[in-house]
Amino acid sequence: MKTWKKFNHVNASTLTEAISILSSGNNDIIAGGTDLLGTLRFEVLDESPDTVVNIKTIPGLNHIKEEGGTLKIGALALLEDIAKSSVVKSKWGALAEAARRTASPHIREMATIGGNICQLNRCWYFRCPDNRFNCLRKSTKGTCYALTGENRYHSIFGAASGCVAVNPSDTAPALVAFNATVVTSKREIPIEDFFTTKIAPNGSGSTVLDKDEIVTEIKVPSFSGKSSFVKFAIRKSIDFAIVNCAAAIGDNYTRICLNAVYNTPKRVTSAEDYIKGKAINEDNAEAAGEEAIKGTIALSRNKWKIQVAKAMVKKAILACK
């Protein structure tokens, strides 16, 4: 019979308490738990935490409000609440749609936006139960098995630090399209600098967060144009994206971001430059999609995914007409 490692569970009442626990050993935080609990259950990582600190008990981190034209979302705001928020839908529609298209209704009622942008990658070699593969993201002597193995859903923009796992977040590309800022217990980080391609020994995480650093809020600047979020998944109702894309287009403002195509969300500036100032129509959107996939690098089994990325960029642009 399998023996499960026991860990302590602490309900933090303040950020200071949570940070103190995180900095004192091999410990981790939990909010909605939709990523961490699966990781612990299947023993995905080399080590399990000694203590799990619950930050849902910290007050004041689940707000969704507009202040001075800036949208402010607490890290503990639930995806379902963001999807239904009239404030978010009024000006930042792509973000509301991205939250709505994440997972299932039950998961959205547990999952937080902080967790959605901090989640670990979904590569099946990385996620294999009982840590069966010596994955490059877990060990400096590890191997990226997806490079030559099963890679149909992996990166189409090359291997960052030797790894071809992709970022799985749905809300991340929308936040990049809106040029958001992530506020933590230590600093403010532009969303494009928040994600990292670094691998072990820096850890298996997908962000630049320090071990004792906690996301507290996301700030999204005022936006007056049109935005969209589109997603291609095998099972439309609940699956992680094969490719997703967010676009925000307004006067003197054009930002388009793909995700699930690289280690980090991939802003496609060539497509932005092409469509900027042009009429949004079928031909221009098609051409922008072509620009977006320049520089792609197919793996042995995912050449088809490049065409999906092109289609998602085109579709996202047309939705901003």
Secondary structure, DSSP 4 states (H G I P E B T S, - for coil): -PPPPP-EEEE-SSHHHHHHHHTTSSEEEESS-TTHHHHHHTT-SS---SEEEE-TTSTT---EEEETTEEEEETT-BHHHHHH-HHHHHH-HHHHHHHHTSS-HHHHTT-BHHHHHHPPP--TTTS-GGG-S-BTTT-TT-B-GGGTSS-TTS-SB--BTTB------SHHHHHHHTT-EEEESS-EEEHHHHB----TTS-S-SB---TT--EEEEEE----SEEEEEEE-SSTTTPPPSEEEEEEEETTEEEEEEESSSSS-EE-HHHHHHHTTS--SHHHHHHHHHHHTTT-B--TT-HHHHHHHHHHHHHHHHTT-
